[in-house]
């Protein structure tokens, strides 16, 4: 970031210099005109120039400044001034290229191995970690994000790199670019965010998914759809295998996300069957790690923030409901492995280690080391009571399973 700041300062200094040149050139021409135009008659009736009584040092100083700052040669017209400005602009570009940019070291890939990869929602929590991994591997990465929950600071360390491009774009609108692979991660994923605008959430997961599948069809790209464990709803089967069809309330407060993702999966396989689009579907379970929103309403961030503030850690309901937590690096490994595989059916990506909400709250309290109390509040409507992935399919077809336990990632 120091290099970026230095580049800005140099650019600002050069802009000031150019402005001074223009002002002085205009002033010089104005002074010359004044000397010709302003005359008067003295008491004896003799015609005299205004310049006779104005100190010459002022004009001499201005001329000296123009000669000092400007290239040799007189400037008598706006066209010449503009020519000089363009010359300075070229010099600015040369200077900017000389300023070293500090990026992480990336692997070199030749044109046959290097892919152009689009990541929708790439400035978000999971997306930004996927960007890092693919950039380090040497691929060209294009991020499309409307920044509803994503943040530019999550990917700012890649801005300016020749392999990276950031597009401010809402995928509810079509996107016309040429890519080899698409990771479709765009969608608010925490209950407060997707409940804030349920219609927008549904459109992102339906219309947005249609747009990405249409793009994949047009350019022949492979596309990975980020689904969710929420497609299982409040499950009646435990743990949840991919063959389980789910138990979802289609009109509940969470339906905009749950049903939106279910439709996204349906669209994916409809395009695969009808249009021969090469699709992958990842059902993502609870994930945590750096760059999470501290106030996004999910269990991990809620508990950590409350513990750090020494506030009561709030548990919704009886606290016996279970969750499984995976670290974000594990999820990124799984997404890349799934994209590279030939397996086309949905795959669970999550940690099968199961915790009750009470146990997890106690673990967070112990790790943070604050004397926060644990407080039970009213249960949330349609809150799933049990959540644990069956990852047999991921192990068999991807050779994937999570590495660190939840407390190690924290």
Secondary structure, 3 states (H helix, E strand, C coil): CHHHHHHHHHHHHHHHHHHHHHHHHHHHHHHHHHHHHCEEECCCCCEEEHHHCCCHHHHHHHHHHHHHHCCCCCCCCHHHHHHHHHHHHHHHHHHHHHCCCCCCCCCCCCCCCCCEEEEECCCCHHHHHHHHHHHHCCCEEEEEECCCCCCHHHCHHHCCCCCEEEEECCCCCCCCCCCCEEEECCCCCCHHHHHHCHHHHHHHHHHHHHHHHHHHHHHCCEEEEEEEHHHHECCCCCCECCCCCCECCCCCCCHHHHHHHHHHHHHHHHHHHHHCCCEEEEEECCEECCCCCCCCCCHHHHHHHHHHCCCCEEEECCCCCEEECEEHHHHHHHHHHHHHCCCCCCEEECCCCEEEHHHHHHHHHHHHCCCCCEEEECCCCCCCCCCCECCHHHHHHHCCCCCCCHHHHC
